[in-house]
Amino acid sequence: VPMGVLSCMKYLMFIFNVLVFAGGTCLAGVGVWVAVDPAGFQDIVAVRAVLSAGAWLLLAVGIALSLLGFLGCCGALRRSRPLLLL
């Protein structure tokens, strides 16, 4: 495989993982926002239990995606197969 192709793949994987990290961070931020200030979202979701469960679910998924994106960025830059497989 030519060296240019490997370099391109490395940077494409890095950019994809940065996008996953940014999306996870945004989800975690929205989850924290809903968990801390549920009064602003009571008009959108009428049942409070659903709102609370949704906030914690957003927070958990956001943290998981942020961690996955961060490890993927590190794996892409270091060309570490275990980090990329994780």
C-alpha positions in Angstrom: 0.0 0.0 0.0 1.5 3.4 -0.9 2.5 5.7 1.9 0.2 8.5 0.8 -2.8 6.2 1.1 -1.9 5.3 4.7 -1.3 8.9 5.6 -4.7 9.8 4.2 -6.4 7.0 6.1 -4.7 8.1 9.3 -6.0 11.7 9.0 -9.5 10.6 7.9 -9.8 8.3 10.9 -8.6 11.2 13.1 -11.1 13.6 11.7 -13.9 11.0 12.0 -13.0 10.4 15.7 -12.8 14.1 16.4 -16.4 14.4 15.0 -17.5 11.5 17.3 -15.8 13.2 20.2 -17.5 16.5 19.5 -20.9 14.8 19.1 -20.4 13.0 22.4 -19.4 16.1 24.2 -22.5 17.9 22.8 -24.7 15.1 24.0 -23.2 15.1 27.4 -23.6 18.9 27.6 -27.3 18.6 26.7 -27.7 15.8 29.2 -26.2 17.9 32.0 -28.3 20.9 31.0 -31.5 18.9 31.1 -30.5 17.2 34.4 -29.6 20.5 36.1 -32.4 22.7 34.7 -35.4 20.5 33.9 -37.9 23.4 34.3 -37.1 24.7 30.9 -37.9 21.3 29.3 -41.1 20.5 31.1 -43.1 22.1 28.3 -41.5 19.8 25.8 -41.8 16.6 27.8 -44.9 16.4 30.0 -43.9 13.4 32.1 -41.1 14.3 34.6 -39.8 10.7 34.9 -39.3 10.5 31.2 -37.4 13.8 31.3 -35.1 12.6 34.1 -34.4 9.3 32.4 -33.7 10.9 29.1 -31.3 13.4 30.7 -29.3 10.6 32.3 -29.4 8.5 29.1 -28.1 11.5 27.1 -25.4 12.0 29.7 -24.3 8.4 29.7 -24.3 8.1 25.9 -22.4 11.4 25.5 -19.7 10.4 27.9 -19.3 7.0 26.2 -19.0 8.6 22.8 -16.6 11.2 24.0 -14.4 8.5 25.5 -14.6 6.4 22.4 -13.8 9.4 20.2 -10.8 10.4 22.3 -9.3 6.9 22.3 -9.9 6.7 18.6 -8.0 10.0 18.1 -5.1 8.8 20.1 -5.1 5.5 18.3 -5.2 7.1 14.9 -2.3 9.5 15.7 -0.2 6.8 17.2 -1.3 4.1 14.8 -2.1 1.9 17.7 -4.2 -1.1 16.7 -5.5 -1.9 20.2 -6.8 1.7 20.7 -8.5 1.6 17.3 -10.1 -1.8 18.0 -11.3 -0.6 21.4 
